[in-house]
Structure formats: C-alpha cells, structure tokens
Amino acid sequence: MTYLVYAADRTLKTFLEKIDDLQLAEGETFSVSPLSFIDYAQRFVLSHDGQPCRTVYVHCGEPDVVIDVSAPGEASVSVAVNDEARVVALQDGHGQILLPTSSAGAFCLGPGDRTRYCAAGEGSLLVNVLE
C-alpha cells in the first residue's frame, strides 16, 4: 500500500510508504493506493542512459539527448518539457524524447498530467546544455 499526497490544487505532491508522522499543509489531502511503493514509483519514469531521476550535462553541438519514457500499460503519455506538454507515443509502455543540443539552456522534464502522475521519485529529470 502507498500513500499519495495531493497539493491543494489536487496535483500529486509526493507518495510515501508510511504516513504516520506526516503533517499535511493547509489544503493538502491524501489517499491510499493498493500498489506497493515500488510498483507505484514505476508508473511514470524518465531516464537517461538507464539512470532515472538525475541531472544530465551535455555540451552544445553534442548529439541530441535521448530521454527514455516509461509508463507501463499506456499507449501514450504526456511529458512536460519546460512546462510545455509533449505527447509521447509508447510501445509496450516505453518511448523516447529527443532534446536538441544546438544552444545552451536547460530542459526540465516531468509528467504532463500532475493529477495522474507524480514528479517525485523517478518522474522528473533535468538536462543542462552547456556552452
């Protein structure tokens, strides 16, 4: 069983194995998922070179950055890239996003639907393109 914590705007804030000592902020609520903590965490995963939840550093002009997207059981999923939703087609629950390295900057990635998927855990990733 996994506890899901929702922000006041009903987006998923985090998920926990235990809720015994959690103090909710004003407007926050929680619910219970029958999934184990690990199974719940695997519902939406962003990774690079097999490593989820990390910061990726690349330099301008290097090959495009390949981000792997996993949402088992889904045919597509929305991924927010710098707050812009991109729908990623999935095959057997897996797909990819290519991020260009043509100019310096950062790409913040997370779930496009924060009421369905949580950015906590392995659901977020940052790509820094350096000069």
C-alpha positions in Angstrom: 0.0 0.0 0.0 1.2 3.5 -0.9 0.1 6.8 0.4 -0.5 9.6 -2.1 -0.2 13.2 -1.0 -2.1 15.9 -3.0 -1.4 19.6 -3.0 -4.3 22.0 -2.6 -4.7 22.2 -6.3 -5.2 18.4 -6.4 -1.9 17.7 -8.2 0.2 14.8 -6.8 2.8 16.2 -4.5 4.5 13.0 -3.4 4.0 9.4 -2.4 5.1 7.6 0.7 5.3 4.1 2.3 4.3 5.4 5.7 2.2 8.4 6.7 2.4 8.1 10.5 4.4 11.2 11.1 3.3 13.3 8.1 1.9 16.7 8.8 -0.2 17.9 5.9 0.0 21.6 4.9 -3.3 23.6 4.6 -5.3 22.3 1.7 -3.3 19.1 1.3 -5.0 15.7 1.3 -4.0 12.1 0.9 -5.4 8.9 -0.4 -4.2 5.3 -0.5 -3.1 3.2 -3.5 -3.2 -0.6 -3.3 0.1 -0.7 -5.3 3.3 -1.3 -3.5 5.7 1.7 -3.2 8.0 0.3 -5.9 5.1 -0.5 -8.3 3.6 2.9 -7.8 7.0 4.6 -8.5 7.4 2.6 -11.7 4.1 4.0 -13.2 6.0 7.0 -14.7 9.8 7.1 -15.1 12.1 9.4 -17.0 15.6 8.2 -17.5 18.8 8.8 -19.5 21.3 6.1 -20.3 19.4 3.8 -17.9 19.6 6.2 -15.0 16.3 7.7 -13.7 15.9 10.9 -11.7 19.1 12.8 -12.3 20.7 15.8 -13.9 22.2 15.3 -17.3 25.0 17.6 -18.5 25.9 17.9 -22.2 27.7 20.5 -24.3 26.3 22.4 -27.3 26.8 20.5 -30.5 26.9 17.1 -29.0 24.3 14.6 -30.3 20.7 15.1 -29.2 19.9 13.9 -25.7 17.7 10.8 -25.7 15.3 10.6 -22.7 13.6 7.3 -22.1 10.0 7.5 -21.0 8.2 4.6 -19.3 4.5 4.3 -18.4 3.7 0.6 -18.4 0.3 -0.2 -19.8 -0.1 3.1 -21.6 -0.1 3.7 -25.4 1.0 7.3 -24.9 1.8 9.7 -22.1 2.1 13.5 -21.8 5.6 14.7 -20.7 6.1 18.4 -19.7 9.3 19.8 -21.1 9.8 23.3 -19.6 6.1 23.3 -18.8 5.1 22.5 -22.4 3.2 19.3 -22.8 4.5 16.8 -25.4 2.6 13.6 -26.1 5.0 10.6 -26.3 3.8 7.5 -28.2 4.7 4.4 -26.3 5.3 0.9 -27.5 4.9 -1.7 -24.7 4.8 1.2 -22.3 8.2 2.7 -23.5 9.1 5.7 -25.7 11.6 8.4 -26.1 12.0 12.2 -26.3 14.9 13.8 -28.2 16.2 17.1 -26.9 18.4 19.3 -29.1 21.8 20.5 -28.0 22.0 23.3 -30.6 22.0 26.0 -27.9 22.8 26.4 -24.2 19.9 26.1 -21.8 18.0 23.7 -19.5 15.2 21.3 -20.1 13.1 20.5 -17.0 11.0 17.3 -17.6 8.2 15.8 -15.6 4.7 14.4 -16.0 2.4 16.4 -18.2 -0.6 15.3 -16.1 0.3 16.0 -12.5 -3.1 14.8 -11.3 -2.3 11.3 -12.6 1.5 11.0 -12.3 3.9 12.3 -9.7 7.1 14.2 -10.4 8.6 12.8 -7.2 10.9 9.9 -7.3 11.8 8.9 -10.8 9.2 11.1 -12.5 11.5 14.2 -13.1 14.7 14.9 -14.9 16.9 17.9 -15.7 19.0 18.3 -18.8 21.6 21.1 -18.9 23.1 22.0 -22.2 26.4 23.8 -21.6 28.3 26.1 -23.9 
